Amino acid sequence: MDADYLLDELERESHDTAGEAMAVLALAVQAINRELDEEEPDEERIRELVQRLHDAARKVADKFNARGFSISVGFPLGVAVSVDW
């Protein structure tokens, strides 16, 4: 599954439990990192992926009453998400 597919799934908010949503969020992060490793993405693509990931993480955190979340972007290029329950 690619990053866009997984982010689309998170945007639909179709998950019944926090565990299900977090599993898809983790897969999305993995897919994003895989895409960033395999290609030389342009700045716009990186911005798009990080924004969509942020929006998805916010929806998960809000829907399942998390205390908060954070996203890290680092170099070498990669992203990570954590949710504080």
C-alpha positions in Angstrom: 0.0 0.0 0.0 1.3 3.4 -0.8 1.3 6.5 1.3 -1.6 8.2 -0.5 -3.9 5.2 -0.1 -3.2 4.9 3.6 -3.6 8.7 4.2 -6.9 8.6 2.2 -8.1 5.7 4.5 -7.2 7.8 7.6 -9.0 10.8 6.2 -12.2 8.8 5.9 -12.1 8.1 9.7 -13.4 4.6 9.2 -11.7 3.0 12.2 -13.6 1.8 15.2 -10.8 1.6 17.7 -7.7 3.6 18.5 -5.6 0.5 17.8 -6.9 0.1 14.3 -6.3 3.8 13.5 -2.8 3.7 15.0 -2.0 0.7 13.0 -2.9 2.5 9.8 -1.1 5.6 10.9 2.0 3.6 11.5 1.7 2.0 8.1 1.3 5.4 6.6 4.5 6.7 8.3 6.3 3.6 7.0 5.0 4.1 3.5 6.0 7.8 3.5 9.5 7.0 4.7 9.8 4.3 2.1 8.8 6.7 -0.6 11.2 9.3 0.6 14.0 6.8 0.7 13.3 5.4 -2.8 12.9 8.7 -4.7 14.2 12.2 -4.7 10.9 13.9 -3.8 10.5 17.5 -4.5 9.8 20.0 -1.7 6.1 20.2 -2.7 5.7 16.5 -2.4 7.3 16.4 1.1 5.1 19.3 2.2 2.0 17.6 0.9 2.9 14.3 2.7 3.7 16.0 6.0 0.5 18.1 5.9 -1.7 15.1 5.1 0.1 13.1 7.9 -0.5 16.0 10.3 -4.2 16.1 9.4 -4.6 12.4 9.7 -2.8 12.3 13.1 -5.0 15.2 14.3 -8.2 13.3 13.3 -7.0 10.1 15.1 -6.0 12.1 18.2 -9.3 13.9 18.3 -11.5 11.0 17.5 -10.0 8.8 20.3 -9.4 11.6 22.9 -5.6 11.5 22.9 -3.9 14.2 24.9 -1.9 15.2 21.9 0.4 14.2 19.1 3.6 15.2 17.5 5.3 14.8 14.1 9.0 14.9 13.6 10.8 15.5 10.3 14.5 14.9 10.2 17.5 14.5 8.0 18.4 12.1 6.5 14.9 12.6 5.3 12.3 10.7 7.3 9.2 11.3 9.4 7.8 10.0 12.7 4.5 10.4 14.6 3.8 9.9 18.3 0.4 10.1 20.0 0.2 10.8 23.7 -2.6 9.0 25.4 
